[in-house]
Amino acid sequence: MLSVSADIAGGGSSWNETDRYRALLGIAEAMISPREVADLFCDLADRLQNILPFGYISFALHDPALSLMHLYSWEAVLSVGAPLPIQIAVEDTASTWVWEQQQALTFVDIESETRFPEILNVLRARGIRSFCLMPMSTTACKLGTIGIGSSSVGAYKEVDITFIRHLAMFVAAMAENALTHRQSAHEREHLRPQLDFSNAFVKHRDFESLFSTIARSLRTVVQHDVTSLTLYDEEKTRIRVHTFDHHESVTFAMPRTTEVPLVDSLASEVMLHGKPVTFRYEDLVDRNRDDLLKSVLIQGVRTIILIPITTCHGQLGTMNLFSFQDQTLDSSDTNLLMEIATQVGIALENATAFQEIAALKERLAQEKHYLEDEIRTEHNFEQIVGESEALKKTLVNVELAASSGATVLLLGETGTGKELIARAIHNLSIRNSRTFVKLNCAAIPAGLLESELFGHEKGAFTGAINQRIGYFELADKGTLFLDEVGDIPLELQPKLLRALQEQEFERLGSTRTIHVNARLIAATNRDLGRMVTEREFRSDLFYRLNVFPIRVPPLRERRDDIPKLVCFFVKKFANRMGKKIETIPKSAQDALAAWHWPGNVRELENIIERSVILSRGPVLQVPIIELELSPPEVLRSGTLADAEREHIIGALRESAGIVSGPRGAALRLGLKRSTLLYKMEKLGISRYEFRKGLARI
């Protein structure tokens, strides 16, 4: 009984690519035994519903004797058994066009199509809106077509069409088996090697096991002693010769894989003519130019037969049969070997596809492992320690930013904890169930930063041996944190701006546009406004990043938090080192609270870690002398704007936020009231924070 599930818009969107191909392989293995064509298609329709939901599916087989098509079709309703095929004439129909042209035909919206009215009217009557028709062929025979329809407009995306193309290859191999099963016992026995290769096509996922199966099957067809395989590289300037099997009674030594130039090689003639070529001993002696051929002749080889391996994608290489006897092929052997070569080509492409999928799965697993490590890191929102007014103001802005979904620019000195703030924004947002991806723009060489951000295709540049997914793509539906955004090169900034505005980009070496939905949080300890003025940073990118700026206060502006931070770090490092520290001397607390901390929280953390290492008992041994002897130049290591800002803040503290008058900060600084207000606005200083009752320590 066939029960096809209701059509789901978007094709097989609930399946990822790896799982979908794994399921298809399971179907192929479950249906490997030959059967009648109608039963084969019925079983396939029942099984395919789970990996590629559809509202309509059809299989059309061409009958050359009657010059017509046998059409088997199912709708997304309860059907019993396999329906009788409908015979349709080979005329100007969609199936005939796809069968003759060997090209896919995709209708995004049937309602807007005017071609092939006969089949489209049938589909319209069944509520089908989008339809994909694919040739169902082997390299030896054009069998027919497979059609899959959906009730949704544009249901089949590029990845679905690629899958349907591979599905058509699988179905073609199975249909060919089913048709072969109808032939006489003599014909089936003669074609047994082809069936073996069809089995190898659906069974083997790696080259090693595939090669062994090919060699064993070939020895049952043509008597020979050693089997090898020649594969062309992409540039077709060199070939790789794989020696993978020989008869048990034969002693033959040869490297497992050898690369030789294509020019003047034996395979070059086969590639040129596209037909099997037999090289006798006399021919081989005349061509005795390379070490590989010399080694073959020394070991007693008298004949080499090369059969081209060709698929619809071109020539892949050659099958090579070595014999220690003088040997020739008759026409029947030649034809059979050519047919087997087509099956080998399909098997090789299939094994390559599985290898690529396995590599993709492994890479995604590594990236997933990396992202999980990032999520499990110690930097969590709960570890933002402190209750000072400066920190509370920052956390209020964090809550506002988290709920808005806007781009956030975190401003602050190095070591203030900008990454912690970024994680807090992500954890409080609606994206907290998705990935938080971070990238330090200053830590990546300028030439590689574009690849890290947007990814690259295989061969995009020297060293790009595999496809790579960029950080923007990893952060889809999540949050991307770009630290040290001021270090992004000018030439890369337009592409970043486009990715932010349009939420789309192209990988390096690709023309395909990728759409993402990633929220950006940027951070910098540089003055981006000054960089814009000096043309070191694009103004349009700065305005796009500066949607919701949050200033992260330095540690010297939140001295009330220092005791809490000290206790937190002492506990953290004592637990890590297996020590028990119960007391922090008051002198050490005072010294730590009085220090100006140019390195901010990161510097405090490093000092406490060193202190825990030095402590031999329950009392924390703080190297106070290091703080007292630290040169005052450290305080002046910031920019001139930082020094000016600290000077103004100090004057406002002393004047309790009063700007003008005899007790105002302007008089203390020797500035006019208007000049001071201008500088305060430029530096982001609010006088109200320093009024009595709100003054910070």
C-alpha positions as CSV (number, residue, x, y, z in Angstrom):
1,M,0.0,0.0,0.0
2,L,1.3,3.4,-0.9
3,S,0.5,6.3,1.4
4,V,2.2,9.5,0.2
5,S,2.4,12.2,2.8
6,A,0.9,15.7,2.3
7,D,3.2,18.0,0.3
8,I,5.3,20.3,2.4
9,A,6.4,23.7,1.0
10,G,10.1,24.1,0.5
11,G,11.0,20.6,-0.5
12,G,13.0,18.6,2.0
13,S,13.8,21.7,4.1
14,S,13.7,19.7,7.4
15,W,16.6,17.5,6.2
16,N,20.2,18.6,6.0
17,E,22.2,17.5,3.0
18,T,24.2,14.8,4.7
19,D,21.2,13.1,6.3
20,R,19.3,13.3,3.0
21,Y,22.0,11.5,1.1
22,R,22.5,9.0,3.9
23,A,18.8,8.2,3.7
24,L,19.0,7.8,-0.1
25,L,21.8,5.4,0.3
26,G,19.7,3.4,2.8
27,I,16.9,3.3,0.2
28,A,19.3,2.1,-2.5
29,E,20.7,-0.7,-0.3
30,A,17.2,-1.8,0.8
31,M,16.1,-2.0,-2.9
32,I,19.2,-3.6,-4.4
33,S,17.5,-6.8,-5.5
34,P,16.0,-6.8,-9.0
35,R,12.2,-6.5,-9.4
36,E,9.5,-5.4,-11.8
37,V,9.6,-1.8,-12.9
38,A,6.2,-0.9,-11.6
39,D,6.9,-2.4,-8.2
40,L,10.3,-0.6,-8.1
41,F,8.7,2.8,-8.8
42,C,5.9,2.1,-6.3
43,D,8.4,1.2,-3.6
44,L,10.5,4.3,-4.4
45,A,7.6,6.6,-4.2
46,D,6.6,5.3,-0.8
47,R,10.1,5.6,0.5
48,L,11.0,9.0,-1.0
49,Q,8.2,10.8,0.7
50,N,10.2,10.9,3.9
51,I,13.2,12.7,2.5
52,L,11.7,14.8,-0.3
53,P,8.0,15.6,0.4
54,F,6.0,16.0,-2.8
55,G,2.5,16.4,-4.0
56,Y,3.0,14.5,-7.2
57,I,5.7,12.2,-8.5
58,S,6.1,10.5,-11.9
59,F,8.5,8.1,-13.6
60,A,8.5,8.0,-17.4
61,L,10.3,5.2,-19.3
62,H,11.1,5.4,-23.0
63,D,10.1,2.4,-25.1
64,P,12.3,2.5,-28.3
65,A,10.4,-0.4,-29.9
66,L,7.0,1.4,-29.7
67,S,8.4,5.0,-29.8
68,L,6.4,6.1,-26.8
69,M,6.7,6.8,-23.1
70,H,5.3,4.6,-20.2
71,L,4.3,7.1,-17.5
72,Y,3.9,5.9,-13.8
73,S,2.6,8.7,-11.6
74,W,1.3,9.1,-8.0
75,E,-0.5,11.9,-6.2
76,A,-0.3,12.9,-2.5
77,V,-3.4,10.7,-1.7
78,L,-3.9,7.2,-0.5
79,S,-3.1,4.8,-3.3
80,V,-3.2,1.0,-3.4
81,G,-0.5,-1.0,-5.2
82,A,1.3,0.1,-8.3
83,P,-0.9,1.8,-11.0
84,L,-0.8,0.7,-14.6
85,P,1.4,2.9,-16.7
86,I,-0.1,5.5,-19.1
87,Q,1.3,5.3,-22.6
88,I,2.0,8.7,-24.1
89,A,3.3,9.4,-27.6
90,V,6.8,10.8,-28.1
91,E,5.8,14.2,-29.2
92,D,6.4,17.7,-28.1
93,T,5.9,17.0,-24.3
94,A,7.9,18.1,-21.4
95,S,9.1,14.6,-20.6
96,T,10.2,14.1,-24.2
97,W,12.1,17.4,-24.3
98,V,14.0,16.5,-21.1
99,W,14.7,13.0,-22.4
100,E,16.0,14.2,-25.7
101,Q,17.9,17.2,-24.5
102,Q,19.2,15.5,-21.3
103,Q,18.6,18.7,-19.4
104,A,16.6,19.5,-16.3
105,L,13.4,21.4,-16.6
106,T,12.2,23.4,-13.6
107,F,8.9,25.3,-13.3
108,V,9.0,27.8,-10.4
109,D,5.3,28.7,-10.8
110,I,3.2,26.6,-13.2
111,E,0.5,29.2,-13.3
112,S,2.8,31.6,-15.2
113,E,4.0,29.0,-17.7
114,T,2.8,28.7,-21.3
115,R,5.0,25.9,-22.5
116,F,3.9,22.2,-22.6
117,P,0.2,22.9,-21.9
118,E,-0.8,19.2,-21.8
119,I,1.2,18.2,-18.8
120,L,0.9,21.5,-17.1
121,N,-2.9,21.4,-17.3
122,V,-2.8,18.0,-15.7
123,L,-0.6,19.3,-12.9
124,R,-2.8,22.4,-12.4
125,A,-5.8,20.2,-12.0
126,R,-4.0,18.4,-9.2
127,G,-3.1,21.6,-7.4
128,I,0.6,21.4,-8.3
129,R,2.4,24.9,-8.4
130,S,6.1,24.0,-8.9
131,F,7.5,21.1,-10.8
132,C,11.0,19.7,-11.5
133,L,11.6,17.3,-14.3
134,M,15.0,15.5,-14.5
135,P,16.5,13.1,-17.1
136,M,16.8,9.6,-15.8
137,S,19.8,8.2,-17.6
138,T,23.0,6.2,-17.4
139,T,25.9,7.1,-19.6
140,A,25.0,4.1,-21.7
141,C,21.3,4.6,-22.1
142,K,18.7,7.4,-21.8
143,L,16.0,5.6,-19.9
144,G,13.4,8.4,-19.3
145,T,12.6,11.1,-16.8
146,I,11.6,11.6,-13.2
147,G,9.3,14.4,-12.2
148,I,8.5,15.8,-8.7
149,G,5.9,18.4,-8.0
150,S,4.8,20.5,-5.0
151,S,1.7,22.5,-4.2
152,S,3.9,25.5,-3.2
153,V,5.4,28.1,-5.5
154,G,9.2,27.8,-5.8
155,A,9.4,24.8,-3.5
156,Y,12.6,23.4,-5.0
157,K,15.7,25.4,-4.3
158,E,19.2,24.8,-5.8
159,V,20.1,22.3,-3.2
160,D,16.9,20.3,-3.8
161,I,17.4,20.3,-7.6
162,T,21.0,19.0,-7.1
163,F,19.6,16.2,-4.9
164,I,16.9,15.4,-7.4
165,R,19.7,15.1,-10.1
166,H,21.6,12.6,-7.9
167,L,18.3,10.8,-7.2
168,A,17.7,10.4,-10.9
169,M,21.1,8.7,-11.2
170,F,20.2,6.3,-8.4
171,V,16.8,5.5,-9.9
172,A,18.3,5.1,-13.4
173,A,20.7,2.4,-12.1
174,M,17.9,0.6,-10.3
175,A,15.6,0.9,-13.3
176,E,18.3,-0.5,-15.6
177,N,18.7,-3.4,-13.2
178,A,14.9,-4.0,-13.3
179,L,14.8,-3.9,-17.1
180,T,17.8,-6.2,-17.3
181,H,16.0,-8.6,-15.0
182,R,13.4,-9.2,-17.8
183,Q,16.0,-10.5,-20.2
184,S,16.8,-14.1,-20.8
185,A,19.0,-16.1,-18.5
186,H,21.8,-16.1,-21.1
187,E,21.6,-12.3,-21.4
188,R,21.5,-11.9,-17.7
189,E,24.5,-14.1,-17.3
190,H,26.4,-12.1,-19.9
191,L,25.5,-8.8,-18.2
192,R,26.3,-10.1,-14.7
193,P,29.4,-7.9,-14.5
194,Q,27.3,-4.8,-15.2
195,L,24.9,-5.8,-12.4
196,D,27.9,-6.2,-10.1
197,F,29.1,-2.8,-11.0
198,S,25.6,-1.4,-10.4
199,N,25.7,-3.0,-6.9
200,A,29.2,-1.4,-6.4
201,F,27.6,1.9,-7.4
202,V,25.2,1.9,-4.5
203,K,27.3,0.0,-1.9
204,H,30.7,1.6,-1.9
205,R,31.5,5.0,-0.5
206,D,35.3,5.0,-0.5
207,F,37.8,4.5,-3.3
208,E,39.7,1.6,-1.6
209,S,36.8,-0.8,-1.4
210,L,35.4,0.4,-4.8
211,F,38.7,-0.4,-6.5
212,S,38.9,-3.9,-5.1
213,T,35.4,-4.6,-6.3
214,I,36.2,-3.2,-9.8
215,A,39.3,-5.3,-10.1
216,R,37.6,-8.6,-9.0
217,S,34.7,-8.0,-11.5
218,L,37.0,-7.1,-14.4
219,R,38.9,-10.4,-14.0
220,T,35.7,-12.3,-14.6
221,V,35.1,-10.4,-17.9
222,V,38.6,-10.3,-19.4
223,Q,41.5,-12.4,-18.4
224,H,44.4,-10.2,-17.1
225,D,46.9,-10.1,-14.3
226,V,47.0,-6.6,-12.9
227,T,44.4,-3.9,-12.8
228,S,45.0,-0.2,-12.3
229,L,43.0,3.0,-12.7
230,T,44.2,6.3,-14.2
231,L,42.4,9.5,-13.1
232,Y,42.9,12.9,-14.7
233,D,43.4,15.9,-12.4
234,E,41.3,19.1,-12.8
235,E,43.9,20.9,-14.9
236,K,44.5,17.7,-17.0
237,T,48.2,18.4,-17.1
238,R,49.0,15.3,-14.9
239,I,47.4,12.0,-14.3
240,R,47.3,9.8,-11.1
241,V,47.8,6.1,-11.6
242,H,46.3,3.9,-8.9
243,T,47.4,0.3,-8.7
244,F,44.8,-1.3,-6.6
245,D,44.7,-5.1,-7.2
246,H,46.3,-8.1,-9.0
247,H,45.8,-11.8,-9.1
248,E,46.9,-13.8,-6.1
249,S,49.3,-15.8,-8.1
250,V,51.0,-12.7,-9.5
251,T,54.0,-10.9,-8.0
252,F,53.8,-7.3,-9.0
253,A,55.5,-4.3,-7.3
254,M,54.3,-0.8,-8.1
255,P,53.7,2.3,-6.0
256,R,50.1,2.6,-4.7
257,T,49.6,6.0,-6.4
258,T,51.9,7.6,-8.9
259,E,51.6,11.0,-10.7
260,V,53.0,11.3,-14.2
261,P,52.6,14.0,-16.9
262,L,49.7,13.5,-19.2
263,V,51.7,14.5,-22.3
264,D,53.1,11.4,-24.1
265,S,51.5,9.0,-21.6
266,L,49.5,6.0,-22.8
267,A,46.3,7.5,-21.4
268,S,46.7,10.6,-23.7
269,E,45.8,8.5,-26.8
270,V,42.7,7.1,-25.1
271,M,41.7,10.6,-24.0
272,L,42.1,11.9,-27.5
273,H,40.1,9.1,-29.3
274,G,37.7,8.2,-26.5
275,K,38.0,4.5,-27.4
276,P,39.7,1.4,-25.9
277,V,43.4,1.1,-27.0
278,T,45.5,-2.1,-26.8
279,F,49.3,-1.6,-26.5
280,R,51.3,-4.6,-27.4
281,Y,54.9,-5.3,-26.2
282,E,56.4,-3.7,-29.4
283,D,54.3,-0.5,-28.8
284,L,55.4,-0.4,-25.2
285,V,59.1,-0.7,-26.0
286,D,58.9,2.1,-28.5
287,R,57.3,4.3,-25.8
288,N,59.7,3.3,-23.0
289,R,60.3,6.9,-21.8
290,D,59.3,7.1,-18.2
291,D,60.2,5.2,-15.1
292,L,56.7,3.9,-14.5
293,L,56.5,2.2,-17.9
294,K,60.1,0.8,-17.5
295,S,59.1,-0.7,-14.2
296,V,56.0,-2.4,-15.9
297,L,58.1,-3.8,-18.7
298,I,60.9,-5.1,-16.4
299,Q,58.3,-7.1,-14.4
300,G,57.2,-8.9,-17.6
301,V,54.1,-7.1,-18.8
302,R,53.4,-7.9,-22.5
303,T,50.0,-6.2,-23.1
304,I,48.2,-3.1,-21.6
305,I,44.6,-2.4,-22.5
306,L,43.2,1.0,-21.6
307,I,39.5,1.7,-21.6
308,P,38.2,5.3,-21.3
309,I,36.0,6.2,-18.3
310,T,33.5,8.8,-19.5
311,T,30.4,10.3,-17.8
312,C,28.1,13.1,-18.6
313,H,30.6,15.4,-17.0
314,G,33.4,14.4,-19.3
315,Q,36.4,12.0,-19.2
316,L,37.5,10.9,-15.8
317,G,40.3,8.7,-16.7
318,T,41.0,5.1,-17.8
319,M,40.7,1.5,-16.7
320,N,44.0,-0.3,-17.3
321,L,44.4,-4.1,-17.7
322,F,47.9,-5.5,-17.6
323,S,48.7,-8.9,-18.9
324,F,51.9,-11.0,-18.9
325,Q,50.7,-12.6,-22.2
326,D,50.1,-11.3,-25.7
327,Q,46.4,-10.5,-25.7
328,T,43.7,-9.0,-27.9
329,L,40.1,-8.1,-27.5
330,D,37.2,-9.0,-29.7
331,S,34.3,-6.6,-30.4
332,S,32.0,-8.2,-27.8
333,D,34.7,-7.8,-25.1
334,T,35.3,-4.2,-26.1
335,N,31.6,-3.3,-26.0
336,L,31.2,-5.0,-22.6
337,L,34.2,-3.2,-21.2
338,M,32.9,0.1,-22.4
339,E,29.6,-0.5,-20.7
340,I,31.4,-1.5,-17.5
341,A,33.5,1.7,-17.8
342,T,30.4,3.8,-17.7
343,Q,29.3,2.1,-14.5
344,V,32.8,2.6,-13.1
345,G,32.5,6.3,-13.9
346,I,29.2,6.6,-12.0
347,A,30.7,4.7,-9.1
348,L,33.7,7.0,-9.0
349,E,31.5,10.1,-9.0
350,N,29.4,8.5,-6.3
351,A,32.4,7.7,-4.2
352,T,33.7,11.3,-4.7
353,A,30.4,12.7,-3.7
354,F,30.3,10.7,-0.5
355,Q,33.9,11.7,0.3
356,E,33.0,15.3,-0.1
357,I,29.9,14.9,2.1
358,A,32.1,13.1,4.7
359,A,34.6,15.9,4.6
360,L,31.8,18.5,4.9
361,K,30.3,16.6,7.8
362,E,33.7,16.4,9.6
363,R,34.4,20.1,9.0
364,L,30.9,21.1,10.3
365,A,31.5,18.9,13.3
366,Q,34.8,20.7,14.0
367,E,33.1,24.1,13.7
368,K,30.3,22.9,15.9
369,H,32.8,21.7,18.5
370,Y,34.6,25.1,18.3
371,L,31.3,27.0,18.8
372,E,30.3,24.8,21.7
373,D,33.6,25.5,23.3
374,E,33.0,29.2,22.8
375,I,29.6,28.8,24.5
376,R,31.0,26.8,27.4
377,T,33.8,29.4,28.0
378,E,34.1,31.1,31.3
379,H,32.9,34.4,29.9
380,N,29.2,34.3,30.9
381,F,26.8,37.1,31.8
382,E,26.7,35.9,35.4
383,Q,30.4,36.7,35.8
384,I,30.0,40.4,35.2
385,V,31.0,41.3,38.8
386,G,30.3,44.6,40.4
387,E,27.6,47.0,41.7
388,S,29.1,50.4,41.0
389,E,27.0,53.1,39.5
390,A,29.2,53.2,36.4
391,L,28.6,49.5,35.8
392,K,24.9,49.7,36.6
393,K,24.5,52.4,34.0
394,T,26.3,50.2,31.4
395,L,24.1,47.2,32.3
396,V,20.9,49.3,31.8
397,N,22.1,50.0,28.3
398,V,22.9,46.3,27.8
399,E,19.2,45.5,28.6
400,L,18.0,48.1,26.2
401,A,20.3,47.0,23.4
402,A,19.4,43.3,23.9
403,S,15.7,43.8,23.3
404,S,16.2,46.2,20.4
405,G,18.1,43.9,18.0
406,A,20.1,46.9,16.7
407,T,23.8,46.9,15.9
408,V,25.8,47.7,19.0
409,L,29.2,49.5,19.2
410,L,31.1,48.8,22.5
411,L,33.6,51.5,23.3
412,G,36.2,51.2,26.0
413,E,39.8,50.7,26.9
414,T,41.6,47.4,26.5
415,G,40.8,45.0,29.3
416,T,37.5,46.5,30.4
417,G,35.5,43.3,29.5
418,K,33.9,44.3,26.2
419,E,33.4,40.7,25.2
420,L,31.6,40.0,28.5
421,I,29.2,42.8,27.7
422,A,28.7,41.5,24.1
423,R,27.8,38.0,25.5
424,A,25.4,39.6,28.0
425,I,23.6,41.4,25.1
426,H,23.4,38.1,23.2
427,N,22.2,36.1,26.2
428,L,19.4,38.6,26.9
429,S,18.3,38.8,23.3
430,I,15.8,36.6,21.5
431,R,18.8,35.1,19.6
432,N,20.2,33.5,22.8
433,S,19.3,30.0,21.6
434,R,21.6,30.4,18.5
435,T,25.3,30.8,18.2
436,F,27.5,33.6,19.6
437,V,30.5,33.8,17.2
438,K,33.5,36.0,18.0
439,L,36.3,37.2,15.8
440,N,39.2,39.4,16.8
441,C,39.9,41.5,13.7
442,A,43.4,42.6,14.9
443,A,44.5,39.0,15.4
444,I,43.9,37.9,11.7
445,P,46.4,39.0,9.0
446,A,44.8,41.6,6.7
447,G,45.0,39.2,3.7
448,L,43.1,36.5,5.4
449,L,40.4,38.5,7.2
450,E,38.0,38.5,4.2
451,S,38.2,34.7,4.1
452,E,37.6,34.5,7.8
453,L,34.6,36.8,7.7
454,F,32.9,35.6,4.5
455,G,34.5,32.2,3.7
456,H,36.0,30.9,0.5
457,E,35.5,28.3,-2.2
458,K,38.0,25.5,-2.9
459,G,40.8,27.0,-5.2
460,A,39.8,30.6,-4.5
461,F,43.5,31.4,-3.7
462,T,46.7,29.5,-3.1
463,G,46.3,27.2,-0.1
464,A,42.5,27.1,-0.4
465,I,42.3,23.3,-0.6
466,N,38.8,23.0,0.8
467,Q,35.6,25.1,1.0
468,R,35.4,27.2,4.2
469,I,32.3,28.7,5.8
470,G,32.9,32.3,7.1
471,Y,32.0,33.7,10.5
472,F,29.1,35.7,9.0
473,E,27.6,32.4,7.8
474,L,28.2,30.6,11.1
475,A,26.4,33.5,12.9
476,D,23.2,33.1,10.9
477,K,20.2,33.6,13.2
478,G,22.7,34.3,16.0
479,T,25.2,37.1,16.9
480,L,28.5,38.0,15.4
481,F,31.0,39.8,17.7
482,L,33.8,41.7,15.9
483,D,36.4,42.8,18.4
484,E,38.9,45.5,17.4
485,V,36.7,46.5,14.5
486,G,38.9,49.6,14.0
487,D,41.6,47.3,12.6
488,I,39.6,46.2,9.6
489,P,41.4,47.3,6.4
490,L,39.9,50.1,4.4
491,E,39.6,47.9,1.3
492,L,37.5,45.3,3.2
493,Q,35.1,47.8,4.8
494,P,32.7,48.3,1.8
495,K,32.0,44.5,1.8
496,L,31.4,44.5,5.5
497,L,29.1,47.5,5.1
498,R,27.1,45.7,2.4
499,A,26.9,42.6,4.6
500,L,25.4,44.7,7.4
501,Q,23.0,46.6,5.3
502,E,21.8,44.0,2.9
503,Q,22.5,40.9,5.0
504,E,24.1,39.2,1.9
505,F,27.6,38.6,0.6
506,E,29.6,36.2,-1.7
507,R,32.4,33.9,-0.6
508,L,35.8,34.4,-2.0
509,G,36.0,32.7,-5.4
510,S,32.2,32.4,-5.8
511,T,29.5,34.4,-7.6
512,R,26.6,32.9,-5.6
513,T,25.1,35.4,-3.1
514,I,24.5,34.0,0.4
515,H,21.8,35.6,2.5
516,V,22.1,35.6,6.3
517,N,20.4,37.0,9.3
518,A,23.1,37.8,11.8
519,R,23.2,40.5,14.4
520,L,26.4,42.4,14.7
521,I,28.1,43.6,17.9
522,A,31.4,45.5,17.3
523,A,34.0,46.6,19.9
524,T,37.0,48.9,19.7
525,N,39.4,50.7,22.0
526,R,40.2,53.2,19.3
527,D,38.6,56.6,18.5
528,L,36.7,55.8,15.4
529,G,35.5,59.4,15.0
530,R,39.0,60.6,14.8
531,M,39.8,57.7,12.3
532,V,36.9,58.9,10.1
533,T,38.3,62.4,10.2
534,E,41.8,61.2,9.2
535,R,40.2,58.9,6.5
536,E,41.4,55.7,8.2
537,F,37.8,54.5,8.6
538,R,34.8,54.8,6.3
539,S,32.3,57.2,7.6
540,D,29.3,55.2,6.3
541,L,30.5,52.1,8.0
542,F,31.1,54.1,11.3
543,Y,27.5,55.4,11.2
544,R,26.2,51.9,10.5
545,L,28.1,50.5,13.5
546,N,27.3,53.4,15.8
547,V,23.6,52.7,16.0
548,F,23.6,52.0,19.7
549,P,27.0,52.9,21.3
550,I,27.7,51.6,24.8
551,R,30.7,52.9,26.7
552,V,32.3,50.2,29.0
553,P,33.8,52.1,31.9
554,P,37.5,51.5,32.9
555,L,38.3,50.0,36.3
556,R,39.4,53.3,37.8
557,E,35.9,54.6,37.3
558,R,34.4,51.7,39.3
559,R,36.7,51.3,42.2
560,D,33.8,50.1,44.4
561,D,33.9,46.9,42.4
562,I,37.6,46.2,43.0
563,P,37.1,44.3,46.3
564,K,34.4,42.1,44.7
565,L,36.5,41.4,41.7
566,V,39.5,40.5,43.9
567,C,37.4,38.0,45.8
568,F,36.0,36.6,42.6
569,F,39.4,36.1,41.0
570,V,41.0,34.7,44.2
571,K,38.3,32.0,44.4
572,K,38.6,31.2,40.7
573,F,42.3,30.7,40.6
574,A,42.5,29.0,44.1
575,N,40.0,26.4,42.9
576,R,41.9,25.9,39.7
577,M,45.3,25.5,41.5
578,G,43.9,23.4,44.3
579,K,44.7,26.0,47.0
580,K,42.7,27.2,50.0
581,I,43.0,31.0,50.5
582,E,40.9,32.4,53.3
583,T,42.3,35.8,54.0
584,I,43.2,38.9,52.0
585,P,45.3,41.4,54.0
586,K,43.8,44.9,54.4
587,S,47.1,46.4,53.2
588,A,46.8,44.4,50.0
589,Q,43.1,45.5,49.6
590,D,44.1,49.1,50.0
591,A,46.9,48.9,47.6
592,L,44.8,47.2,45.0
593,A,42.0,49.8,45.4
594,A,44.4,52.7,45.1
595,W,46.1,51.5,41.9
596,H,45.0,53.3,38.7
597,W,44.8,50.0,36.7
598,P,45.8,51.1,33.2
599,G,45.2,47.5,32.0
600,N,41.8,47.5,33.7
601,V,40.1,44.2,34.8
602,R,42.4,42.1,32.7
603,E,45.4,43.6,34.6
604,L,43.7,43.0,37.9
605,E,43.0,39.4,37.0
606,N,46.6,38.8,36.0
607,I,47.8,40.3,39.3
608,I,45.5,38.1,41.4
609,E,46.6,35.0,39.4
610,R,50.2,35.8,40.2
611,S,49.3,36.4,43.8
612,V,47.6,33.0,44.2
613,I,50.7,31.4,42.6
614,L,52.9,33.1,45.2
615,S,50.7,32.2,48.2
616,R,51.9,29.2,50.2
617,G,49.3,29.4,52.9
618,P,45.7,30.6,53.6
619,V,46.7,34.3,53.3
620,L,46.9,35.9,49.8
621,Q,50.4,37.2,49.1
622,V,49.9,40.2,46.8
623,P,53.2,41.6,45.3
624,I,52.4,45.1,46.4
625,I,55.9,46.3,45.7
626,E,55.2,45.8,41.9
627,L,52.3,48.2,42.1
628,E,54.3,50.8,44.1
629,L,57.3,50.6,41.7
630,S,55.3,50.7,38.5
631,P,56.3,53.7,36.5
632,P,53.8,56.6,36.2
633,E,54.3,56.5,32.5
634,V,51.9,53.6,32.4
635,L,49.1,55.9,33.3
636,R,50.0,58.1,30.4
637,S,50.1,55.3,27.9
638,G,46.6,56.1,26.6
639,T,45.7,58.7,23.9
640,L,45.7,62.5,24.5
641,A,41.9,62.3,24.5
642,D,41.9,59.7,27.3
643,A,44.1,61.9,29.4
644,E,42.0,65.0,28.7
645,R,38.9,63.0,29.6
646,E,40.3,61.8,32.9
647,H,41.4,65.4,33.8
648,I,37.9,66.8,33.2
649,I,36.3,63.9,35.1
650,G,38.6,64.7,38.1
651,A,37.6,68.3,38.0
652,L,33.9,67.5,37.9
653,R,34.3,65.1,40.8
654,E,35.9,67.8,42.9
655,S,33.2,70.3,42.0
656,A,30.3,67.9,42.5
657,G,29.3,68.3,38.9
658,I,29.2,72.1,38.9
659,V,30.5,73.5,35.7
660,S,30.6,77.3,36.0
661,G,31.0,79.7,38.9
662,P,33.7,80.1,41.6
663,R,33.3,76.4,42.6
664,G,32.9,75.1,39.1
665,A,35.1,72.7,37.1
666,A,35.7,75.3,34.3
667,L,37.5,77.6,36.8
668,R,39.6,74.7,38.1
669,L,40.6,73.8,34.6
670,G,41.2,77.3,33.4
671,L,38.6,77.0,30.6
672,K,35.6,79.0,29.5
673,R,32.2,77.4,30.4
674,S,31.3,77.0,26.7
675,T,34.6,75.4,25.9
676,L,34.3,72.9,28.8
677,L,30.7,72.0,27.8
678,Y,31.9,71.4,24.2
679,K,34.7,69.1,25.3
680,M,32.4,67.2,27.7
681,E,29.9,66.6,24.9
682,K,32.7,65.5,22.5
683,L,34.1,63.1,25.1
684,G,30.7,61.7,26.2
685,I,30.9,63.1,29.8
686,S,27.7,64.0,31.6
687,R,28.0,66.5,34.5
688,Y,24.9,65.0,36.2
689,E,26.8,61.9,37.1
690,F,28.9,63.9,39.5
691,R,26.2,65.8,41.4
692,K,26.1,65.3,45.1
693,G,24.7,61.9,46.0
694,L,25.7,60.5,42.6
695,A,29.5,61.0,42.8
696,R,31.5,57.9,42.1
697,I,34.6,56.9,44.0
